[in-house]
Each structure stands twice: as C-alpha cells, then as structure tokens.
C-alpha cells in the first residue's frame, strides 16, 4: 500500500480504491458515554461500502467480575463476524472512527492478533473524509461471506498473571496509556481504584494525534526511551486506548509490544493487586 505509514492510510488513497473488490472498509465509530451513538451515526451516513463493527457488541466479549470492561471477544464468535463482513486474510482492510483512531486501532490490533497481513487505520477518520467531500452513503452493504484462516498470535497479548510476573524485571516496561490525571490517581471516573500499576510509565495515547491526524514527526521519536527494553506491555483503562499507542510504537519501529487486554479495569478488580500514584520515569 503506497503510504508514508506502515499501519495508517490516507483518505486520498482510500477514495481512489473505494470500489476495489478486495477492499473492505470498517466503520468503528463509538461513544463511550452513549454506546448507541456510533451505530446511529453509521446509519445517518458512512464512507461508501463500509460495514459497521461495534466496540461493545463486536470488538468485546461479555463483562465479568474480572477481565476488564472490554475483554477480548471469543475468537470463534469474532471470526464469524469477520467472515460475514467479507473479511479474510486475502483482502485489504481499512478501519476508521471519529475518536482520533482509538476504536479503529482496537479493530486494527484484533486483526493483527488474528494474523491479518494488510489492515490499516484511516488517517483523520470520518470527519477528515467529510471535510474532503469524499463519498458518503446511507446504504448498508451486503458483503459476500469469505472464509478466514486465522493465525492467532498469542504472543501479542498478556493477562494479569503475566503482568504480575513482569513487575520487577528491568528489561520489561509497563506503559499506561491513560491521561495523566487517571495515571496519577487524581481523577478516576470509571474504575473502583485510582492510580496505576506499580512501575508503569505514562504515555497518553491522545498525544499521538494532532488536529485529528496522526503526528508522524512526534511519533518518530516519542518512544525513544523504550527502544532498549526487551518487552513493552501497554495498557489503558479497558484495553481499547492502549491500541493506538501500540500502533504508534510500531510506526516508531518498536518490537515485542504486547497488550494487557484487561488493563486497569482488570488489574484494579483484584483486591490484593498493588496500586501506585507517583510518577515514574523511564
């Protein structure tokens, strides 16, 4: 794919290929404060030919006592949804949202986890697409089902026990992707405990984006302090906004970056897990 990015595609490229038979466009718009709003926006108008994936219904599994607020869905269930949307390992997939790439990056990560070789996030999202007067439609496509042969990469994800084991290893770094206020425990609107996992450093995911578009120059050097680490474990509140940080790290050339899927909402659900509120430096 002609792009200055590895995992991000420009609107100009997408509009040129919008009718390609081997391209699937995925609308991931979602509002945490109003879970129905994203689907309503899709129905009111979306990029032509785009199918819709809902964060709660499609990109997450059932919430339980532990596991976080957006646990990964059952692989078989998710695979079936991909196939019904016309997605397999042979097509190019472009995902977008209107949340600065947060939810689209979750979809991107999940397809990477399933071994998909050609999935991208649309730079600028839906708003930028509309600003350029590119085609918008209310028609809901009827994809032809494709058989997907996944190659799930379990090395991309860790659970709570894995994080506990890595807490004191010098060659591993934990990255908290939430805002500084939540990282420091000053403000916690969603989870039962405030603070962060001990030893974690803070890289707010939203700083990867400037004026709605990914900031390539910033991303290029933002994570330089992490490059010497053997393993990087990224988390957020529930395993969603960690994904744009993982995408940005890949753009910066970092390897062995893993997602703590349950994230803070999982970690804080265990009474015995330690909590820290002081700022940590790399």
C-alpha positions, -999 to +999 in steps of 0.1 A: +000+000+000+015+033-010+018+053+022+044+070+044+030+049+072+031+011+080-003+009+095-021+041+085-036+050+052-045+084+038-080+094+026-067+102-008-056+066-013-088+052+000-110+072-023-090+060-053-096+024-043-130+026-027-146+003-053-119-023-053-134-058-048-106-069-025-110-039-001-132-039+030-139-007+049-149-009+085-167+019+104-158+017+141-173+049+154-183+046+191-190+069+220-182+056+255-208+079+271-235+069+246-230+033+233-258+037+207-245+068+191-219+052+169-244+029+152-268+059+148-241+079+131-232+050+108-269+047+097-270+085+091-241+084+068-208+065+064-180+060+040-194+043+009-193+005+012-183+005+048-196-022+072-201-014+109-184-030+139-195-020+174-170-018+202-193-034+228-211-058+206-184-069+182-150-060+195-155-071+231-168-101+250-192-103+279-181-084+310-174-105+341-161-100+376-125-099+363-111-094+328-119-057+324-146-036+309-138-045+273-125-081+273-115-096+241-144-115+224-145-152+219-122-159+189-148-181+172-175-156+175-153-127+163-141-148+134-176-155+123-184-118+123-153-111+102-163-137+077-198-124+074-184-089+068-164-103+039-131-102+057-104-129+053-066-128+051-066-120+014-084-087+014-071-052+024-090-038+054-092-001+063-108+008+096-119+043+107-137+061+136-142+096+147-124+092+181-089+100+169-083+064+159-089+049+193-116+023+184-103+018+148-069+009+164-086-017+186-100-033+154-066-030+137-049-047+167-075-075+167-070-083+131-032-082+136-038-106+165-056-129+141-027-128+117-041-104+091-013-090+069-030-059+055-051-039+079-049-001+083-064+028+101-077+058+081-058+089+090-082+117+101-111+094+104-146+102+092-145+139+099-115+144+077-132+123+050-162+145+051-141+177+050-126+165+017-161+160+003-154+123-004-184+099-009-207+092+020-237+068+018-266+055+039-267+022+020-258-008+041-237-032+020-244-069+018-209-085+018-202-118+003-190-142+031-153-151+029-136-180+047-108-166+071-079-188+080-066-171+112-031-174+126-037-162+161-005-147+177-008-153+214+025-135+220+007-102+213-014-103+245-008-108+282-031-113+312-030-102+348-007-131+359+018-122+332+019-086+343+024-097+380+054-118+369+069-089+349+066-062+376+101-062+388+120-072+356+144-044+345+141-054+308+103-050+308+085-017+308+048-011+315+032+017+296-001+033+309-019+049+280-045+069+301-045+106+308-020+119+334-049+126+358-060+090+358-024+076+358-016+097+389-049+088+406-061+124+407-093+115+388-108+081+382-143+082+367-147+046+357-129+021+379-131+012+416-095+022+424-074+052+413-038+051+403-017+028+381+002-005+381+034-001+401+064+009+379+043+019+349+053+050+329+027+073+313+023+079+276-012+094+270-025+078+238-042+111+226-009+128+222-001+107+191-027+127+172-026+164+163-057+182+149-074+148+143-045+133+123-016+111+134+015+131+141+043+113+123+071+136+134+062+133+171+056+095+169+090+090+152+109+099+185+082+099+212+091+064+224+129+065+220+133+058+257+116+024+253+137+011+225+163-006+247+136-026+266+132-063+258+095-063+263+069-035+263+035-041+279+008-015+271-024-010+290-051+016+295-085+016+312-100-014+294-077-024+265-090+000+239-070+032+240-038+012+246-042+001+209-034+034+193-003+036+214+007+001+202+001+012+166+022+044+172+050+023+187+050+000+157+053+031+135+083+042+156+099+008+150+094-008+184+091-045+186+078-070+211+050-047+222+022-065+239-013-056+250-026-062+286-061-067+273-079-064+307-058-033+316-065-012+346-102-023+349-090-058+353-059-051+375-080-030+399-107-057+402-083-078+423-082-066+459-046-078+465-030-061+435-008-032+445-016+004+433+008+033+428+001+070+423+036+085+420+050+094+386+076+071+372+103+079+346+119+056+321 
